[in-house]
Amino acid sequence: MAMDIGTEQRHAARRVRHETRRRLLTVKAIEDVTPRMRRITFSADTMEGFESLAPDDHIKLFFAAPEGPQMRDFTPRRFDREAGTLVIDFALHEAGPATSFAAGARIGDPLEIGGPRGSAVVADDFDWYWLIGDETALPAIGRWLEEARPGLPILTAIAIADASERQAIETKADWTTLWSLRSEAGTDDAAAFIALLAGQPLPPGDGFIFIAAETNVARAVRRYLTEERGHLESWMKAAGYWKRGEADAHERIED
Ligand SMILES: Cc1cc2nc3c(=O)[nH]c(=O)nc-3n(C[C@H](O)[C@H](O)[C@H](O)COP(=O)(O)OP(=O)(O)OC[C@H]3O[C@@H](n4cnc5c(N)ncnc54)[C@H](O)[C@@H]3O)c2cc1C
């Protein structure tokens, strides 16, 4: 009798640990991709040994603040080991050491980083992917799209302030893009995501869903997709990339 691999065991994720080390970066170029998304290209003292195998990997950024040293998580949007460069996209918001750094950055400014400490690599053999998030998830979603295999069906649902925050992303994937504009949908991102996704049938075959947004938003969207749409929990990853009213909040969401 043929062995059947249990549904939950298919498409296993791979965890890879990396050597953690600190690096000193210097601001090399600054570009506003959209009015509230600042792309900073850094040159590094060294990129030797820098590993980032998953689009949603993160590095730690270290800031000297009046209240003491601060750390924040950001996505390595692009990197070039030979050229010794690293690109980070900063979603600018009201306050915080990372936002202040990016908003006031000048060529030559230093920044210390650490990591990534590891990569949780999602299997690349799913039949389709849904990538859901707000502007803090756009760097990971952008990388995911750029690195996807040709023709792969990817649907993205992204909440942004208004139409000027839409990004053009190069991809060979078969990309369906849904933007939710807070200027039209209001400020409740969870309700906006659920309204967008309600009109989308889950495609046939095995699919993986990535959700990254404000913690309570990510939790509500995850619950909707598992409880109301019946998507398998093990084929999903949800994370709080920030939490309203709380600094430096990062949460893996599993309920
Ligand atoms: C794995 C991971 C990867 C991430 N990658 C990126 C990335 O590539 N680019 C990016 O821009 N962000 C990214 N984030 C989110 C980023 O770490 C947080 O937004 C972080 O709080 C920003 O630090 P800060 O110093 O600007 O604000 P903080 O000092 O942490 O927070 C100050 C205040 O601002 C609020 N706040 C924080 N973020 C936002 C926001 N986006 N909108 C509105 N209010 C906010 C907080 O609730 C708090 O009240 C990532 C987070 C994680 C966990």
PDBQT file of the ligand as one rigid body, heavy atoms in Angstrom, charges set to zero:
ROOT
HETATM    1  C1  LIG A 301      10.023  40.620  12.214  1.00  0.00    +0.000 C 
HETATM    2  C2  LIG A 301       9.726  42.097  12.026  1.00  0.00    +0.000 A 
HETATM    3  C3  LIG A 301      10.126  42.733  10.860  1.00  0.00    +0.000 A 
HETATM    4  C4  LIG A 301       9.825  44.094  10.668  1.00  0.00    +0.000 A 
HETATM    5  N1  LIG A 301      10.248  44.720   9.530  1.00  0.00    +0.000 NA
HETATM    6  C5  LIG A 301       9.973  46.035   9.340  1.00  0.00    +0.000 A 
HETATM    7  C6  LIG A 301      10.443  46.731   8.193  1.00  0.00    +0.000 A 
HETATM    8  O1  LIG A 301      11.165  46.176   7.368  1.00  0.00    +0.000 OA
HETATM    9  N2  LIG A 301      10.085  48.025   8.037  1.00  0.00    +0.000 N 
HETATM   10  C7  LIG A 301       9.311  48.681   8.959  1.00  0.00    +0.000 A 
HETATM   11  O2  LIG A 301       9.008  49.854   8.775  1.00  0.00    +0.000 OA
HETATM   12  N3  LIG A 301       8.872  48.059  10.083  1.00  0.00    +0.000 NA
HETATM   13  C8  LIG A 301       9.197  46.772  10.293  1.00  0.00    +0.000 A 
HETATM   14  N4  LIG A 301       8.773  46.144  11.433  1.00  0.00    +0.000 N 
HETATM   15  C9  LIG A 301       7.976  46.923  12.407  1.00  0.00    +0.000 C 
HETATM   16  C10 LIG A 301       8.842  47.776  13.316  1.00  0.00    +0.000 C 
HETATM   17  O3  LIG A 301       9.766  46.960  14.020  1.00  0.00    +0.000 OA
HETATM   18  C11 LIG A 301       7.918  48.491  14.325  1.00  0.00    +0.000 C 
HETATM   19  O4  LIG A 301       7.021  49.336  13.661  1.00  0.00    +0.000 OA
HETATM   20  C12 LIG A 301       8.711  49.261  15.366  1.00  0.00    +0.000 C 
HETATM   21  O5  LIG A 301       7.861  49.490  16.455  1.00  0.00    +0.000 OA
HETATM   22  C13 LIG A 301       9.258  50.565  14.842  1.00  0.00    +0.000 C 
HETATM   23  O6  LIG A 301      10.074  51.152  15.833  1.00  0.00    +0.000 OA
HETATM   24  P1  LIG A 301       9.988  52.690  16.212  1.00  0.00    +0.000 P 
HETATM   25  O7  LIG A 301      11.216  52.963  17.009  1.00  0.00    +0.000 OA
HETATM   26  O8  LIG A 301       9.754  53.503  14.977  1.00  0.00    +0.000 OA
HETATM   27  O9  LIG A 301       8.681  52.792  17.104  1.00  0.00    +0.000 OA
HETATM   28  P2  LIG A 301       8.496  52.267  18.627  1.00  0.00    +0.000 P 
HETATM   29  O10 LIG A 301       9.355  53.008  19.568  1.00  0.00    +0.000 OA
HETATM   30  O11 LIG A 301       8.645  50.767  18.638  1.00  0.00    +0.000 OA
HETATM   31  O12 LIG A 301       6.985  52.637  18.887  1.00  0.00    +0.000 OA
HETATM   32  C14 LIG A 301       6.589  53.963  19.199  1.00  0.00    +0.000 C 
HETATM   33  C15 LIG A 301       5.078  54.082  19.045  1.00  0.00    +0.000 C 
HETATM   34  O13 LIG A 301       4.744  53.946  17.677  1.00  0.00    +0.000 OA
HETATM   35  C16 LIG A 301       3.773  52.923  17.486  1.00  0.00    +0.000 C 
HETATM   36  N5  LIG A 301       4.072  52.257  16.219  1.00  0.00    +0.000 N 
HETATM   37  C17 LIG A 301       5.052  51.353  15.957  1.00  0.00    +0.000 A 
HETATM   38  N6  LIG A 301       5.030  50.996  14.666  1.00  0.00    +0.000 NA
HETATM   39  C18 LIG A 301       4.006  51.665  14.105  1.00  0.00    +0.000 A 
HETATM   40  C19 LIG A 301       3.479  51.714  12.779  1.00  0.00    +0.000 A 
HETATM   41  N7  LIG A 301       4.000  50.998  11.786  1.00  0.00    +0.000 N 
HETATM   42  N8  LIG A 301       2.427  52.535  12.538  1.00  0.00    +0.000 NA
HETATM   43  C20 LIG A 301       1.880  53.279  13.544  1.00  0.00    +0.000 A 
HETATM   44  N9  LIG A 301       2.340  53.275  14.803  1.00  0.00    +0.000 NA
HETATM   45  C21 LIG A 301       3.393  52.475  15.079  1.00  0.00    +0.000 A 
HETATM   46  C22 LIG A 301       3.912  52.020  18.710  1.00  0.00    +0.000 C 
HETATM   47  O14 LIG A 301       2.676  51.390  18.998  1.00  0.00    +0.000 OA
HETATM   48  C23 LIG A 301       4.313  52.977  19.785  1.00  0.00    +0.000 C 
HETATM   49  O15 LIG A 301       3.163  53.575  20.370  1.00  0.00    +0.000 OA
HETATM   50  C24 LIG A 301       9.092  44.805  11.649  1.00  0.00    +0.000 A 
HETATM   51  C25 LIG A 301       8.708  44.147  12.827  1.00  0.00    +0.000 A 
HETATM   52  C26 LIG A 301       9.019  42.816  13.020  1.00  0.00    +0.000 A 
HETATM   53  C27 LIG A 301       8.597  42.158  14.293  1.00  0.00    +0.000 C 
ENDROOT
TORSDOF 0
